[in-house]
């Protein structure tokens, strides 16, 4: 019986994790999933993820894949089986069998992130780990005018991290917009892929430019300059969610 | 300068607390607020609360009052001053001066609680501390037919805790209903006041009766019997929120 390729959609509360990727400093989401898979298979199972989220970043639609040699388990039963072994801050939302060539990272056509901003002075205690407390009410239409330069194919060096090792800083953004959602302002951005900390750098920069009442083309000028010195400070991890990953050829990328 | 009576609306995430009331086992919300008040006043300040929530129960509208001898602080400035000294799982939403005779507990005309139930098999990790995972989809109209007996003045002995020391088990319920709210089913109940663990006993009983497909009048029969043996198991604290407390003479009690 050949190994089957299983795709899993995963949600997690990033608060108690040192990010996605296994390392020695502390708990990671990857390690929790590996442990749960190992428990089922009695041997180590390798995992690929669509996005390696940073320490404190959450996910409501991370995607991973792994190859299983367990013949008797229907693909959709992996979700409850894994959940029964996982801690409450990680949940496998669904599992399905996919073609062998499916790779959570390399097959992804787009990633969508959402960043939650709380404009009021007081954040409800139950929401304190899941949003940035801005403490002021930004102007939504000004934020959207500033963000208007992001869609398209650009060199995002300005919004990259110093330690980023990507050979090219060019990425394609499909959509980027702020909208109100309950007590929050949400920034939603879809792109082919992202540089390390790019979403948080963009959010931090947009909020700073809006707060300083800079002209609508100031973000465009910062982007065009390809100069990290022109980015604002990186917004904290607490507000960021990896929302979904798009693979389907017929799906809209926005 | 006479002492001023200050009313504060308080929200908290009950996850990390051994309930409202100060005791020796661990952190309590009352103790955190007392510490914060003591820090401002340089002496101990006594607090009264509308409801003494249990270990793990949350609040989005608990009400307390205290007398202050600080002459220079405008009443509304107590909220940010206290918040600057409080941990993130307690927030003072607002403060205002009230007449001397106002008492958070004895002046309250009604308390409103909400209980959050997640019907699906998987609870999002970020919501795991704030709802009961039921794991099945109950029938909303059947639940509401069962709950239909609750409004009115009744002896709630059936839904009281064994250790309850109240001299009378009679309470007046103003409204009680289930409704859908996003991924949740919410049970909202308003009453003059509640017996210890009464809301959780009622929720546990209603869910059990619905799950066993009992007739619509089975809840009414359990209530009329004044027999604790007829109550279902007490629903866990995790889904319960003290939502608001009503004082205003002109306010609706529903």
Interface residues (C-beta under 8 A of the other chain):
Chain A: X11 X12 X13 X58 X60 X79 X80 X83 X88 X89 X90 X91 X92 X93 X121 X122 X123 X124 X125 X126 X128 X129 X130
Chain B: X11 X12 X13 X58 X60 X79 X80 X83 X88 X89 X90 X91 X92 X93 X121 X122 X123 X124 X125 X126 X128 X129 X130
